[in-house]
Amino acid sequence: MTCDKVISRYLLAIFVVLCLALVVPAAAQETGKLTVQPGETIEVGAEPIILDLINLRKADTFNPVTELRLYRDDDPLKQLVQVIGVPNDDFFKINVYTLKGKYGRYFAYSKQDGLIHENSIVFVHASTPTATETVATATETPAETPVATTATATTQAPLPGLIAIAALGICGLLAAAQKR
């Protein structure tokens, strides 16, 4: 009887380790705040990113940033194109839906200080990662030189291999449970 309890505890421990092996890569994605410096360029994608805009405050008064403003031709003397409200400049979430396709230089604005000309950031559209495959190309040359071919290998995320290992581990657990 005690042997069965020990075996089931080991099987449970192995199962927990395998489950953690599947969960940890997903949880390891970047979820922290990005501290923004004046003049910095930030790539914005569909996934929301969290920005810390405290460094965009005016150094004299240190009043919080309440808006980010986009002006035509990056000139604050020209027409105001878009205003993005900043409820909390220490924890500001932004994504492509917030920008509504209007990328460019955004100037910090504070209700107490007004427009802060020297503190601006640039938002650009993040390139979407795509699986690229390059077809092997052959160049014909005279008989003295051999035909050269070039090809690049595609990269694959490590997660499918991890899933296969976990599946084999689960099959081993089931096989050990059936032996009992």
Secondary structure per residue as TSV (DSSP state, phi and psi in degrees):
chain	resnum	aa	ss	phi	psi
A	1	M	-	360.0	-43.2
A	2	T	H	-68.2	-30.4
A	3	C	H	-64.8	-39.4
A	4	D	H	-64.7	-38.4
A	5	K	H	-66.3	-40.0
A	6	V	H	-65.8	-44.7
A	7	I	H	-63.0	-42.7
A	8	S	H	-67.3	-33.1
A	9	R	H	-66.8	-41.6
A	10	Y	H	-64.1	-42.5
A	11	L	H	-62.8	-40.5
A	12	L	H	-64.8	-41.5
A	13	A	H	-63.6	-42.8
A	14	I	H	-64.0	-41.1
A	15	F	H	-63.3	-40.7
A	16	V	H	-64.3	-42.1
A	17	V	H	-63.2	-41.7
A	18	L	H	-65.7	-39.6
A	19	C	H	-63.7	-41.4
A	20	L	H	-63.9	-35.7
A	21	A	H	-62.1	-29.8
A	22	L	H	-82.7	-32.5
A	23	V	H	-83.1	-36.5
A	24	V	H	-58.8	-44.9
A	25	P	H	-60.5	-36.1
A	26	A	H	-71.1	-34.1
A	27	A	H	-79.8	-14.0
A	28	A	T	-82.8	3.3
A	29	Q	S	-66.8	153.9
A	30	E	-	-66.6	120.0
A	31	T	-	-126.5	2.5
A	32	G	S	-80.2	173.5
A	33	K	-	-81.2	146.0
A	34	L	E	-102.4	113.7
A	35	T	E	-77.6	122.2
A	36	V	-	-96.9	134.9
A	37	Q	-	-105.6	149.6
A	38	P	T	-57.5	135.8
A	39	G	T	86.2	-1.7
A	40	E	-	-73.9	149.1
A	41	T	E	-103.8	128.5
A	42	I	E	-120.3	127.5
A	43	E	E	-85.8	124.3
A	44	V	E	-113.5	127.8
A	45	G	-	-119.5	-165.4
A	46	A	S	-71.6	-31.8
A	47	E	S	-76.8	134.7
A	48	P	-	-68.2	141.8
A	49	I	E	-116.8	151.0
A	50	I	E	-105.9	125.1
A	51	L	E	-111.2	144.1
A	52	D	E	-107.2	106.7
A	53	L	-	-97.6	15.9
A	54	I	G	-61.1	-33.7
A	55	N	G	-70.5	-9.6
A	56	L	G	-87.4	-4.4
A	57	R	S	-67.6	156.7
A	58	K	-	-70.3	131.3
A	59	A	T	-66.1	-30.9
A	60	D	T	-69.6	-49.8
A	61	T	T	-100.2	-28.6
A	62	F	-	59.6	32.5
A	63	N	-	-74.7	147.1
A	64	P	-	-67.1	149.4
A	65	V	-	-76.2	128.2
A	66	T	-	-109.4	-18.1
A	67	E	E	-148.5	154.7
A	68	L	E	-115.4	129.1
A	69	R	E	-121.0	135.9
A	70	L	E	-109.0	125.0
A	71	Y	E	-111.6	153.7
A	72	R	G	-63.1	133.4
A	73	D	G	58.2	27.6
A	74	D	G	55.6	30.5
A	75	D	-	-119.8	112.2
A	76	P	T	-63.2	-12.1
A	77	L	T	-84.6	-11.5
A	78	K	S	-95.0	-170.3
A	79	Q	-	-63.9	138.4
A	80	L	E	-77.7	122.0
A	81	V	E	-93.0	-47.0
A	82	Q	E	-150.3	144.9
A	83	V	E	-124.3	128.1
A	84	I	E	-113.8	119.0
A	85	G	E	-71.9	139.8
A	86	V	-	-118.5	97.8
A	87	P	S	-69.3	-32.0
A	88	N	-	-144.0	108.7
A	89	D	T	-75.1	-6.2
A	90	D	T	-88.2	-22.9
A	91	F	S	-145.4	84.9
A	92	F	E	-116.3	117.5
A	93	K	E	-91.3	137.6
A	94	I	E	-145.6	148.0
A	95	N	-	-152.2	-174.1
A	96	V	H	-63.9	-28.3
A	97	Y	H	-72.3	-28.6
A	98	T	H	-68.9	-41.1
A	99	L	H	-77.7	-22.1
A	100	K	T	53.8	39.2
A	101	G	T	78.8	5.0
A	102	K	-	-104.6	91.5
A	103	Y	-	-95.9	159.6
A	104	G	E	145.4	-161.0
A	105	R	E	-85.1	121.4
A	106	Y	E	-108.1	130.3
A	107	F	E	-96.0	141.5
A	108	A	E	-74.2	143.5
A	109	Y	E	-136.4	136.4
A	110	S	E	-124.1	139.0
A	111	K	T	-61.3	-35.2
A	112	Q	T	-80.3	-38.5
A	113	D	T	-98.8	-16.6
A	114	G	E	80.8	-154.5
A	115	L	E	-73.7	131.8
A	116	I	E	-103.3	95.6
A	117	H	E	-61.5	-40.0
A	118	E	E	-78.4	-12.0
A	119	N	E	-111.5	103.5
A	120	S	E	-139.3	158.8
A	121	I	E	-133.6	156.9
A	122	V	E	-113.1	126.9
A	123	F	E	-102.9	129.2
A	124	V	E	-125.8	155.9
A	125	H	E	-74.3	128.8
A	126	A	-	-72.4	137.1
A	127	S	-	-71.7	138.6
A	128	T	-	-82.9	130.1
A	129	P	-	-71.1	126.3
A	130	T	-	-125.6	151.4
A	131	A	-	-77.7	115.8
A	132	T	-	-108.2	136.0
A	133	E	-	-121.3	134.4
A	134	T	-	-108.1	127.1
A	135	V	-	-78.3	139.1
A	136	A	-	-66.7	128.6
A	137	T	E	-109.6	139.4
A	138	A	E	-115.1	133.9
A	139	T	E	-110.9	129.9
A	140	E	-	-86.4	133.8
A	141	T	-	-134.2	171.3
A	142	P	-	-59.4	166.3
A	143	A	T	-60.9	-24.5
A	144	E	T	-67.9	-31.4
A	145	T	S	-105.5	135.9
A	146	P	-	-70.8	160.2
A	147	V	-	-73.7	130.3
A	148	A	E	-101.9	134.8
A	149	T	E	-124.6	142.2
A	150	T	E	-129.6	142.1
A	151	A	-	-150.8	146.8
A	152	T	-	-114.2	141.0
A	153	A	-	-83.0	143.3
A	154	T	-	-81.3	150.6
A	155	T	-	-95.6	148.6
A	156	Q	-	-130.4	139.6
A	157	A	-	-65.6	149.4
A	158	P	S	-74.6	-9.9
A	159	L	H	-62.9	-42.1
A	160	P	H	-60.2	-37.3
A	161	G	H	-65.7	-37.7
A	162	L	H	-66.3	-37.9
A	163	I	H	-65.3	-39.7
A	164	A	H	-64.4	-40.9
A	165	I	H	-64.2	-42.2
A	166	A	H	-64.0	-39.6
A	167	A	H	-63.9	-40.9
A	168	L	H	-64.6	-38.7
A	169	G	H	-64.3	-40.8
A	170	I	H	-66.0	-39.9
A	171	C	H	-62.5	-38.9
A	172	G	H	-64.5	-39.1
A	173	L	H	-63.9	-44.0
A	174	L	H	-64.3	-39.3
A	175	A	H	-65.5	-40.4
A	176	A	H	-67.6	-34.3
A	177	A	H	-69.9	-33.8
A	178	Q	H	-71.9	-28.8
A	179	K	H	-65.9	-29.1
A	180	R	-	-70.0	360.0
